[in-house]
């Protein structure tokens, strides 16, 4: 499902896929080849046992650690979680977790 499309380049679009419908072939055809970002939904229950839940991030990130927040630059983890708890729609910026936070996988 197309979420948004660039006005200056109609071939650049952000799509939303449920993990169960995103095959390797579909990923390669629609995402990797186009270099357009995608949003994969429905992974929460599958990632939580691997330690990538919101609760695990809250426990592991030091309160004063600067985290990249989409549209807001960086802010402390404490500020991020406080604003998230207050109902603000915040998202961690799209960064490769394995590169920026490799200790999450230990």
N, C-alpha and C positions, 0 to 999 in steps of 0.2 A: 504494500500500500504506500503510495507516495505521500509523504508528510509535507514536503515543501520543495519548490523548484526555483532555481536561480533565474531571475528576470533576464539577465544578460546572456545566459547560456542554458537553454531549455533542456539540454542533455545532462546538466548537473542537477541531480535531485537527491534528496534524503528519503530513503524508503524504510518502512517498518516491516519486519518479518517476525513471525512466531518461529521459535527455534525448530518446532516439529515440521515446518514446511520449507525450511531452508536447507536444501541438500548442498553437497559440495559443488555439484554441477551448477546449481542456481547461483550460489555464491560467486563462483568463477565467472559465470556469464553476466550477472547483473551488478556485481559489486567490485570484484577484483579488476576486471577488465575496464570498467568505467572509472575507477578510482573515486567513486562517490561514496560518502559515508552511509552507514546503515544503522538502524536501531534493532537489536535482537531482543524480543520480548519473551517472557515466560521462563527465563532461566533461573530465577530466584530460588525455587525449591531445589534445583540441581546444583547450584553453586554454594548454597548455605552449608551443606555438609563438608565442603572443601575449605570452609573458613572465610568465604567472601560475603558474609552477611553484614548488614548494617550494624548489628550488635557487635560483631567481631571487629569491624573497623573502629567502632567507638572505643572498644577496649584496648586496641593495639596502638592507635594513633595518639602520641603525646599531645596534651591539651595545647601546648604552645607551638606545635609543628605547623608550618605553613603548608596548606593544601591548595592545589589549583582548582578554582571554582569557575565554571563556565559563566562568562559575562561579568565576573567580579574580580578578576585577577587572582590574587591569593589572599587567604585569610587563615587565621589559626583554626585548628581542628575544633577547639572549644567553641569558637564563634560559629563555625559551620554547623555543628550539631545543635547548638542553641537556637540558631535561626531556623534550622530544619524542624526542630521540635516545636517551634512557635508557628509552624504551618507555612513557612516561606518555601516556594518552589525553587530549590537550589539543586544543582547537579555538579558533581565533581567533573572537572574538565576531562576531555578525552585524552588520556595519556596511557601509554603502555604500562600496565601495572607491574609486569615482570621486570621492567627496566627501572621505573621510578620507586617502586615499593617491593623489591624482591623478597624482603623478609616476611611478607604476607604468605609466602608459599612454603616457609620453613616448617 
